[in-house]
Amino acid sequence: MAKAPDIRFDVSSVLNRGCRDYQEDAIATDFPRGADFGYAVLSDGMGGHAAGDVASKIVVTEVFSELKFQSSDGERFANNVRDILKSAAVSANACMAAHTTNNPDTAGMGATLVAPVVVRDQLFWISIGDSPLYLFRRGELRQLNEDHSLGPHIDYMVRSGMMSEDVGRNHPDRNALTSVLVGEGIERIDCPDKPLRLRDGDILVVASDGLQFLSNREIRRVLDETSDQDSTAIADRLLGELRELNDPEQDNVCFSVIKIALLAEAEDGPNIFATDFEHRPRKKRQVTTRPIKPRPAAPEEAAAFPQAMQSAPEN
């Protein structure tokens, strides 16, 4: 078996309150200099002051601590990343349940989770909710993780002709979450069986949905124009683009830019950019404290909505 290429990381993170009164996002990263692994843990909380911000901190603290502990044994960590990520998410969810039991005023709080882990040239991740994980490679941008909201189902209905584009774009439920950590059963977990092989020059962006006030097209343009700069310059540029929007509804924004440098290229893997993907701008997420079931459909899509929910393909 060929030796995995040596890897170097260049990482920079941003945490900004946007136009909100308080910060509900949280992030922690660890990419030790000289190590062949690193990880980021990000969470977007829901439930308001003294609830959403607590929820995101609980999730980040629990998952980050478990990754830190487990990575002390590098070989075991590399061989068990997926199981470690799932176990950490379950533990964080249990901590949420314990906190709400002991603090009834925070009942109903929730949080997303997205945690990419790079081991040598392999990318693993776990994702619950709608916080995106992007890969920018050779001029193309793609969201790698599943979007656990109704948005993908509504977009599928639009593409299938079951709903007009205008109705889909402005649908009141498109940002309602279908899976989130609330201390109860976790509806869906995105944690692929096989890792993605990274290439030299790849840029990862792990973010809360506040970054999606920029469209995928705008994010791709920024990364394309700054890909030869360091991660701090890229992060500053993304934040600057959000500020330039001057959107009065700008959500909290939290993200980390991770640049990958490999000293030797591994063999090419499958072309993950072979299929088209949406460049639709992201609207402000509907704040919720639990997974939302689809509301009764408006007259225009009443017949189509349940069918689309059943037949929409998984990401």
VMD Tcl script that draws the C-alpha trace (Angstrom):
set ca {
  {0.00 0.00 0.00}
  {1.36 3.42 -0.98}
  {2.33 5.73 1.83}
  {-0.17 8.56 2.39}
  {1.22 11.96 1.40}
  {2.42 14.38 4.05}
  {-0.11 17.09 4.78}
  {0.05 20.71 5.93}
  {-2.86 22.82 7.15}
  {-3.51 26.57 7.02}
  {-6.57 27.38 9.12}
  {-8.42 30.56 10.10}
  {-11.78 31.00 11.83}
  {-14.39 33.77 12.10}
  {-17.11 34.36 14.69}
  {-19.41 37.33 14.09}
  {-22.72 38.29 15.69}
  {-24.20 39.74 12.51}
  {-27.33 41.80 13.21}
  {-28.52 39.65 16.10}
  {-28.57 40.74 19.74}
  {-26.56 37.74 20.92}
  {-24.27 35.03 19.58}
  {-25.63 31.48 19.23}
  {-22.80 30.02 17.11}
  {-19.75 28.27 18.52}
  {-16.62 26.79 16.95}
  {-13.38 25.10 18.02}
  {-10.53 23.84 15.83}
  {-7.37 21.84 16.39}
  {-4.83 21.40 13.58}
  {-1.51 20.85 15.41}
  {1.59 21.93 13.52}
  {3.48 18.85 12.39}
  {0.55 16.48 12.92}
  {-1.07 14.56 10.06}
  {-4.59 15.12 11.42}
  {-6.84 17.96 12.48}
  {-10.50 18.72 13.10}
  {-13.06 21.47 13.51}
  {-16.30 21.37 15.50}
  {-19.05 23.90 14.78}
  {-22.54 24.30 16.20}
  {-25.38 26.74 15.56}
  {-27.67 27.02 18.56}
  {-31.40 27.71 18.68}
  {-33.58 28.87 21.51}
  {-32.51 32.44 22.18}
  {-30.29 34.01 24.80}
  {-29.35 31.66 27.67}
  {-30.57 28.70 25.60}
  {-29.28 28.71 22.01}
  {-25.85 29.98 22.99}
  {-25.68 27.37 25.77}
  {-26.78 24.61 23.39}
  {-24.05 25.34 20.85}
  {-21.38 25.53 23.57}
  {-22.49 22.18 25.02}
  {-22.26 20.51 21.61}
  {-18.88 21.99 20.70}
  {-17.39 21.30 24.14}
  {-18.51 17.67 24.24}
  {-17.56 16.76 20.68}
  {-14.26 18.66 20.69}
  {-13.24 17.15 24.04}
  {-13.93 13.63 22.80}
  {-11.93 14.19 19.60}
  {-9.06 15.66 21.60}
  {-9.02 12.72 23.97}
  {-9.31 10.05 21.27}
  {-6.68 11.62 18.98}
  {-3.98 11.07 21.61}
  {-3.64 7.57 20.11}
  {-3.08 8.50 16.47}
  {-3.34 5.05 14.90}
  {-6.47 4.06 16.81}
  {-8.00 7.45 16.03}
  {-7.31 7.02 12.30}
  {-8.94 3.59 12.28}
  {-12.05 4.56 14.26}
  {-12.89 8.14 13.26}
  {-16.45 7.40 12.16}
  {-17.38 5.53 15.36}
  {-15.72 8.22 17.48}
  {-17.70 10.98 15.76}
  {-21.02 9.18 16.19}
  {-20.32 8.42 19.84}
  {-19.36 12.06 20.48}
  {-22.59 13.30 18.89}
  {-24.69 10.93 20.99}
  {-22.85 12.06 24.14}
  {-23.43 15.72 23.28}
  {-27.12 15.02 22.77}
  {-27.29 13.30 26.17}
  {-25.62 16.34 27.77}
  {-28.30 18.55 26.19}
  {-30.98 16.36 27.73}
  {-29.33 16.51 31.16}
  {-28.97 20.29 30.96}
  {-32.63 20.90 30.09}
  {-33.72 18.51 32.86}
  {-31.69 20.48 35.42}
  {-32.57 23.87 33.90}
  {-36.24 23.77 32.85}
  {-36.09 27.35 31.54}
  {-33.88 26.09 28.68}
  {-36.27 23.31 27.63}
  {-36.62 23.14 23.87}
  {-33.17 24.49 23.06}
  {-31.35 22.83 20.19}
  {-28.20 22.97 18.10}
  {-26.76 21.79 14.82}
  {-23.43 19.99 14.55}
  {-20.87 19.73 11.79}
  {-17.42 18.35 12.47}
  {-14.91 17.61 9.68}
  {-11.91 15.47 10.60}
  {-8.85 15.23 8.35}
  {-6.54 12.25 8.84}
  {-3.60 12.25 6.43}
  {-5.31 12.82 3.06}
  {-8.72 11.50 4.14}
  {-11.70 13.68 5.08}
  {-14.33 12.32 7.48}
  {-17.26 14.28 8.85}
  {-20.41 14.12 10.92}
  {-23.30 16.51 10.36}
  {-26.68 17.00 12.00}
  {-28.78 19.98 10.92}
  {-28.15 22.50 8.15}
  {-24.67 23.89 8.89}
  {-22.76 23.45 5.60}
  {-19.40 21.86 4.87}
  {-18.00 23.08 1.54}
  {-15.19 21.79 -0.64}
  {-13.56 24.14 -3.16}
  {-11.45 22.25 -5.68}
  {-9.97 23.51 -8.93}
  {-12.49 26.30 -9.36}
  {-15.58 24.33 -8.34}
  {-17.56 24.52 -5.09}
  {-19.73 21.82 -3.58}
  {-21.52 21.31 -0.29}
  {-20.40 17.88 0.91}
  {-22.78 17.24 3.78}
  {-26.52 16.70 3.78}
  {-28.83 19.65 4.41}
  {-31.24 18.47 7.10}
  {-33.91 21.03 6.32}
  {-36.95 21.07 4.04}
  {-35.07 23.20 1.50}
  {-33.71 20.25 -0.57}
  {-37.18 18.65 -0.74}
  {-38.75 21.91 -1.87}
  {-36.03 22.41 -4.49}
  {-36.71 18.89 -5.75}
  {-40.38 19.75 -6.15}
  {-39.46 22.86 -8.13}
  {-37.15 20.87 -10.43}
  {-39.88 18.24 -10.91}
  {-42.48 20.86 -11.85}
  {-44.63 20.16 -8.79}
  {-44.13 23.69 -7.44}
  {-43.36 26.99 -9.09}
  {-39.90 28.49 -8.62}
  {-41.34 31.58 -6.95}
  {-43.33 29.54 -4.42}
  {-40.31 27.32 -3.72}
  {-37.94 30.26 -3.24}
  {-40.25 31.93 -0.73}
  {-41.68 28.83 0.93}
  {-42.09 29.52 4.68}
  {-40.85 26.04 5.60}
  {-37.76 25.80 3.37}
  {-35.39 26.45 6.28}
  {-37.23 24.33 8.86}
  {-34.88 21.70 10.29}
  {-35.66 18.00 9.94}
  {-32.84 16.86 12.25}
  {-31.15 18.68 15.13}
  {-29.67 17.94 18.56}
  {-32.36 18.66 21.17}
  {-31.66 16.00 23.79}
  {-34.18 13.60 22.25}
  {-33.94 11.09 19.41}
  {-31.73 12.25 16.53}
  {-33.75 12.01 13.32}
  {-30.84 11.83 10.85}
  {-27.05 11.71 11.06}
  {-24.80 12.32 8.05}
  {-21.58 10.38 8.68}
  {-20.39 8.65 5.49}
  {-18.99 5.13 5.62}
  {-16.01 6.05 3.45}
  {-13.86 9.18 3.72}
  {-13.28 11.60 0.86}
  {-9.72 11.70 -0.49}
  {-8.32 15.22 -0.42}
  {-6.08 16.77 -3.05}
  {-3.36 19.37 -2.89}
  {-4.87 22.85 -3.00}
  {-8.31 21.84 -1.68}
  {-10.06 24.41 0.49}
  {-12.64 23.35 3.08}
  {-15.10 25.82 4.57}
  {-17.13 24.65 7.56}
  {-19.81 27.17 8.49}
  {-23.03 28.06 10.21}
  {-25.89 28.94 7.88}
  {-25.16 32.65 8.43}
  {-22.56 32.32 5.66}
  {-25.36 31.30 3.30}
  {-26.61 34.85 3.09}
  {-24.05 34.63 0.28}
  {-25.11 32.34 -2.56}
  {-22.96 29.36 -3.54}
  {-22.01 31.28 -6.65}
  {-20.75 34.22 -4.56}
  {-18.81 31.95 -2.20}
  {-17.23 30.18 -5.16}
  {-16.22 33.50 -6.72}
  {-14.52 34.66 -3.51}
  {-12.63 31.38 -3.12}
  {-11.61 31.41 -6.76}
  {-10.24 34.96 -6.45}
  {-8.40 34.31 -3.17}
  {-7.30 30.66 -3.47}
  {-3.63 31.66 -3.74}
  {-3.82 33.67 -0.48}
  {-3.62 32.39 3.07}
  {-6.64 31.27 5.08}
  {-6.84 34.53 7.05}
  {-7.13 36.57 3.87}
  {-9.83 34.25 2.55}
  {-11.79 34.41 5.81}
  {-11.53 38.20 5.91}
  {-12.78 38.42 2.33}
  {-15.81 36.19 3.01}
  {-16.73 38.24 6.07}
  {-16.22 41.44 4.09}
  {-18.64 40.21 1.40}
  {-21.28 39.57 4.07}
  {-20.79 43.03 5.54}
  {-21.07 44.55 2.08}
  {-24.51 42.96 1.70}
  {-25.62 45.07 4.67}
  {-28.60 42.75 5.18}
  {-30.59 43.89 8.25}
  {-31.55 40.24 8.85}
  {-27.95 38.96 8.82}
  {-27.75 35.96 11.14}
  {-24.83 35.06 13.39}
  {-22.02 33.82 11.20}
  {-19.31 31.39 12.16}
  {-16.92 29.57 9.85}
  {-13.46 28.14 9.46}
  {-11.36 28.13 6.27}
  {-9.05 25.11 6.01}
  {-6.44 25.05 3.22}
  {-4.88 21.70 2.39}
  {-1.30 21.27 1.13}
  {-0.11 17.77 0.23}
  {3.57 17.17 -0.46}
  {2.69 14.31 -2.82}
  {-0.55 13.75 -4.70}
  {-2.45 10.51 -4.14}
  {-4.15 8.83 -7.08}
  {-7.25 10.64 -8.29}
  {-10.47 9.45 -6.74}
  {-13.96 9.71 -8.27}
  {-15.04 13.05 -9.72}
  {-17.29 14.43 -7.01}
  {-18.20 17.38 -9.22}
  {-19.72 15.20 -11.95}
  {-23.29 16.24 -11.12}
  {-24.85 19.67 -11.01}
  {-25.79 21.30 -7.74}
  {-27.81 24.30 -6.68}
  {-26.46 27.84 -6.46}
  {-29.61 29.13 -4.76}
  {-29.11 31.95 -2.22}
  {-29.81 31.01 1.37}
  {-32.46 32.86 3.36}
  {-32.46 33.36 7.10}
  {-33.21 30.04 8.80}
  {-36.45 29.62 10.65}
  {-35.49 29.48 14.32}
  {-36.80 26.33 15.92}
  {-36.30 24.44 19.14}
  {-37.13 21.01 17.73}
  {-37.28 19.19 14.41}
  {-40.25 20.61 12.48}
  {-42.60 18.32 10.63}
  {-43.96 19.63 7.32}
  {-46.91 21.97 7.82}
  {-50.07 21.41 5.72}
  {-49.16 22.52 2.20}
  {-50.54 25.64 0.59}
  {-53.23 25.00 -2.08}
  {-50.75 25.21 -4.96}
  {-48.67 22.28 -3.74}
  {-51.15 20.43 -1.53}
  {-51.26 17.32 -3.68}
  {-47.59 17.23 -4.55}
  {-45.91 17.96 -1.22}
  {-46.35 14.58 0.52}
  {-45.25 12.70 -2.61}
  {-42.15 14.84 -3.00}
  {-41.21 14.30 0.61}
  {-41.28 10.55 0.03}
  {-39.55 10.47 -3.33}
  {-36.88 13.16 -2.99}
  {-33.46 11.54 -3.34}
  {-31.04 11.53 -0.44}
  {-27.98 13.79 -0.76}
}
mol new
graphics top color blue
foreach p $ca { graphics top sphere $p radius 0.5 }
foreach p [lrange $ca 0 end-1] q [lrange $ca 1 end] { graphics top cylinder $p $q radius 0.2 }
display resetview
